[in-house]
Amino acid sequence: MSAELLVFYALAGITLGSAAMVVRTREPFHCALWCALSLFSIAGHYVLLRAEFVAVMQVLIYVGAVMILIIFVIMLTRRTEPI
């Protein structure tokens, strides 16, 4: 087994595990953090495919911009009743 294949399996496990936690987590803030981890691991898959530009854009646009906006909205929204 090559090192690249092991890295792929590790990234696939992280991607699937964090995506499952996005669905299972009840706290919105934790859900957003799991989603960010999932997007980071997708960027790792792009690096393995030798698409470094797409990986950088994934991190800059989705993780850097969209996830930060989602986290700000979650943190600035008042929750009136506990989940």
Buried (B, 14 or more C-beta within 10 A) or exposed (E): EEEEEEBBEEBEEBBEBBBEBBEEBEEBEBBBBBBBBBBBBBBBBBBEEEBEEBBBBBBEEBBBEBBEEBBEEBEEEEEEEEE
